[in-house]
Amino acid sequence: MSEQIKVLIVDDHPVFRQGLRDVLETDPHLNIIGEAADGEVALEIVPEINPDVILMDINLPTMNGLQVTRKIKGQFPYIKVIMITGYDDAEQVFHALRAGASAYCPKDITPEALIGIINTVQQGHYVVGEKTMNQDEVLDWVEQKIGRFAGPLISDTEEMFVPLSPREMEILEHVTRGLSNKEIAYKLGISHQTVKNHMTAILRKLRVDDRTQAAVYALRHGWVRLEGSRG
């Protein structure tokens, strides 16, 4: 028998995690080696358990799945990440791939399809929708979408493939809570001008016109949660 694929499940809903585990354990080639209810726990256990593939929810408490994926891929580029989300749209796929994900699928995916995707990404391929792509093809796909999703002002090639930085995400979270730039500066211990510079970058990367649109974007895509809400 070929070596088992070690899988880590990262999702804050116990019922959904158990459902994924039940589905995946029907395949003898898959070994569920761990679960995490939030991104910070995932970051702690990844070095210890060394998974081959991570099933990552985008809408996580404390740190969203895009941020977690970016951190994990920065340290462990060989680990494959499959984004699983209720927010299924082409723009979200774009951000997931930029963060380093190998595949993106909705939460209502069939068990057979999910198992197929795990095997496909483990072989080094990417899966977007129904399409399997190699690295060159996925880079072409992202480049085709850049004008549409990333905005015409982005000129740095590196920036095109990187979602919001941790600091930008932190600022955006405060914006969704209704804080002004001045209040954010005070809370984070940085200058008012620094906050303004970050806001300019956030608006450019998300291709929105103002902070309200940026906040709506973050909430609509499950990047940020309102206090007390569950995604």
C-alpha positions as CSV (number, residue, x, y, z in Angstrom):
1,M,0.0,0.0,0.0
2,S,1.2,3.5,-0.8
3,E,2.1,5.7,2.1
4,Q,-0.8,7.4,3.8
5,I,-1.5,11.1,3.3
6,K,-1.4,12.9,6.8
7,V,-4.2,15.4,7.1
8,L,-4.9,18.2,9.6
9,I,-8.4,19.7,9.9
10,V,-8.6,23.4,10.9
11,D,-12.2,24.5,11.6
12,D,-13.9,26.0,14.7
13,H,-17.1,24.0,14.3
14,P,-16.8,20.7,16.1
15,V,-19.7,19.1,14.2
16,F,-18.1,20.1,10.8
17,R,-14.7,18.8,11.9
18,Q,-16.3,15.5,13.0
19,G,-18.1,15.3,9.7
20,L,-14.9,15.8,7.7
21,R,-13.1,13.2,9.9
22,D,-15.9,10.7,9.3
23,V,-15.8,11.3,5.5
24,L,-12.0,11.1,5.2
25,E,-11.6,8.1,7.4
26,T,-13.5,6.0,4.9
27,D,-10.4,6.2,2.7
28,P,-7.5,4.0,3.9
29,H,-5.0,6.2,2.1
30,L,-5.8,9.1,4.4
31,N,-4.7,9.5,8.0
32,I,-6.3,12.3,10.1
33,I,-3.5,13.2,12.4
34,G,-5.0,16.2,14.1
35,E,-7.6,18.9,14.5
36,A,-7.5,22.6,15.4
37,A,-10.3,24.9,16.3
38,D,-8.5,28.1,15.4
39,G,-5.5,29.4,13.5
40,E,-3.2,30.0,16.4
41,V,-3.6,26.4,17.6
42,A,-2.9,25.2,14.0
43,L,0.3,27.2,13.9
44,E,1.4,25.6,17.2
45,I,0.8,22.0,16.2
46,V,1.9,22.0,12.5
47,P,5.6,21.7,13.4
48,E,4.9,18.9,15.8
49,I,2.6,16.7,13.6
50,N,4.0,17.7,10.2
51,P,0.9,17.2,8.0
52,D,1.0,16.6,4.3
53,V,-2.3,18.4,3.7
54,I,-4.3,20.9,5.7
55,L,-8.0,21.4,5.3
56,M,-8.4,25.1,6.3
57,D,-11.6,27.0,6.9
58,I,-11.3,30.7,5.9
59,N,-13.6,32.0,8.6
60,L,-11.7,31.3,11.8
61,P,-11.6,33.1,15.1
62,T,-8.6,35.2,16.2
63,M,-6.8,34.8,12.8
64,N,-8.5,34.0,9.5
65,G,-7.6,31.1,7.3
66,L,-5.8,33.3,4.7
67,Q,-3.4,34.6,7.4
68,V,-2.8,31.2,8.8
69,T,-2.1,29.7,5.4
70,R,0.3,32.4,4.5
71,K,2.3,31.9,7.8
72,I,2.3,28.1,7.4
73,K,3.4,28.3,3.7
74,G,6.2,30.7,4.7
75,Q,7.6,28.2,7.1
76,F,6.6,24.9,5.5
77,P,6.2,25.5,1.7
78,Y,5.9,21.8,1.1
79,I,2.6,21.5,3.1
80,K,-0.5,21.6,0.8
81,V,-3.4,23.7,2.0
82,I,-7.0,23.2,0.8
83,M,-9.3,26.1,1.6
84,I,-12.8,25.0,2.6
85,T,-15.4,27.8,2.8
86,G,-19.0,28.8,2.7
87,Y,-17.9,32.0,0.8
88,D,-17.6,30.5,-2.7
89,D,-16.7,33.2,-5.3
90,A,-13.9,33.7,-7.8
91,E,-12.5,36.7,-5.9
92,Q,-12.1,34.6,-2.8
93,V,-10.3,31.9,-4.8
94,F,-7.9,34.5,-6.1
95,H,-7.0,35.6,-2.5
96,A,-6.7,32.0,-1.4
97,L,-4.2,31.2,-4.2
98,R,-2.2,34.3,-3.4
99,A,-2.0,33.2,0.2
100,G,-0.5,29.9,-0.9
101,A,-3.4,27.5,-1.0
102,S,-3.4,24.7,-3.5
103,A,-7.1,24.3,-3.8
104,Y,-10.4,26.0,-2.9
105,C,-13.7,24.3,-2.4
106,P,-17.1,25.0,-0.9
107,K,-18.3,23.4,2.3
108,D,-21.0,21.4,0.5
109,I,-18.4,19.5,-1.6
110,T,-19.1,15.8,-2.0
111,P,-16.9,13.4,0.0
112,E,-15.6,11.8,-3.2
113,A,-14.7,15.2,-4.7
114,L,-12.8,16.2,-1.5
115,I,-10.9,13.0,-1.3
116,G,-10.0,13.4,-5.0
117,I,-8.7,17.0,-4.4
118,I,-6.6,15.9,-1.4
119,N,-4.9,13.3,-3.6
120,T,-4.5,15.8,-6.5
121,V,-2.8,18.5,-4.4
122,Q,-0.6,16.0,-2.7
123,Q,0.8,15.2,-6.2
124,G,1.7,18.9,-6.6
125,H,-1.3,20.1,-8.6
126,Y,-3.8,22.9,-8.0
127,V,-7.5,22.7,-8.1
128,V,-9.8,25.6,-8.8
129,G,-13.4,24.8,-9.4
130,E,-13.6,21.7,-11.6
131,K,-10.2,22.4,-13.1
132,T,-6.8,20.8,-12.2
133,M,-3.8,23.0,-13.0
134,N,0.0,22.9,-12.6
135,Q,1.9,25.8,-11.1
136,D,2.4,27.6,-14.4
137,E,-1.3,27.3,-15.3
138,V,-2.4,28.6,-11.8
139,L,0.0,31.6,-12.1
140,D,-1.5,32.4,-15.5
141,W,-4.9,32.1,-13.9
142,V,-4.0,34.5,-11.1
143,E,-2.4,37.0,-13.5
144,Q,-5.5,37.0,-15.7
145,K,-7.6,37.9,-12.6
146,I,-5.2,40.6,-11.3
147,G,-6.7,43.5,-13.3
148,R,-10.1,42.5,-12.2
149,F,-9.6,41.8,-8.5
150,A,-6.3,43.4,-7.4
151,G,-6.7,46.7,-9.1
152,P,-4.6,48.6,-11.7
153,L,-2.4,50.4,-9.2
154,I,-0.5,47.3,-8.1
155,S,2.8,47.3,-9.9
156,D,5.0,45.2,-7.7
157,T,4.8,41.6,-8.9
158,E,5.4,40.2,-5.4
159,E,2.5,42.2,-3.9
160,M,0.1,40.8,-6.5
161,F,0.5,37.3,-4.9
162,V,0.3,38.4,-1.3
163,P,-3.0,39.2,0.5
164,L,-3.2,41.7,3.4
165,S,-0.3,41.7,5.8
166,P,-0.9,40.8,9.4
167,R,-0.8,44.5,10.4
168,E,-3.2,45.5,7.6
169,M,-5.6,42.8,8.7
170,E,-5.3,44.0,12.2
171,I,-6.2,47.5,11.1
172,L,-9.1,46.3,9.0
173,E,-10.5,44.4,12.0
174,H,-10.5,47.7,14.0
175,V,-12.2,49.4,11.1
176,T,-15.0,46.9,11.1
177,R,-15.5,47.6,14.8
178,G,-16.0,51.3,13.9
179,L,-12.7,52.8,15.2
180,S,-11.4,55.9,13.5
181,N,-7.8,56.1,12.2
182,K,-6.9,58.1,15.2
183,E,-8.3,55.5,17.6
184,I,-6.6,52.7,15.7
185,A,-3.3,54.6,16.0
186,Y,-3.7,55.0,19.7
187,K,-4.7,51.4,20.2
188,L,-1.8,50.0,18.2
189,G,0.8,52.5,19.4
190,I,1.6,53.7,15.9
191,S,1.4,57.1,14.3
192,H,-1.8,58.4,12.6
193,Q,0.1,58.7,9.3
194,T,1.2,55.1,9.5
195,V,-2.5,54.0,9.9
196,K,-3.4,56.2,6.9
197,N,-0.6,54.6,4.8
198,H,-1.9,51.1,5.8
199,M,-5.5,52.1,4.9
200,T,-4.3,53.3,1.5
201,A,-2.7,49.9,0.9
202,I,-5.8,48.1,2.1
203,L,-8.1,50.0,-0.2
204,R,-5.7,49.4,-3.2
205,K,-5.3,45.7,-2.5
206,L,-9.1,45.1,-2.0
207,R,-9.9,47.6,-4.9
208,V,-12.5,49.5,-2.9
209,D,-13.0,53.2,-2.6
210,D,-13.4,53.8,1.2
211,R,-13.0,52.2,4.6
212,T,-16.7,51.3,4.8
213,Q,-16.4,49.2,1.6
214,A,-13.3,47.6,3.0
215,A,-15.1,46.7,6.2
216,V,-18.1,45.2,4.2
217,Y,-15.6,43.3,2.0
218,A,-13.9,41.8,5.0
219,L,-17.1,40.8,6.7
220,R,-18.7,39.5,3.5
221,H,-15.7,37.2,2.8
222,G,-15.5,35.9,6.4
223,W,-12.0,37.5,7.0
224,V,-13.2,39.4,10.1
225,R,-16.0,38.5,12.5
226,L,-18.3,40.9,14.3
227,E,-18.0,40.5,18.1
228,G,-19.8,37.4,19.3
229,S,-20.7,36.1,15.9
230,R,-19.8,32.7,14.5
231,G,-19.2,32.0,10.8
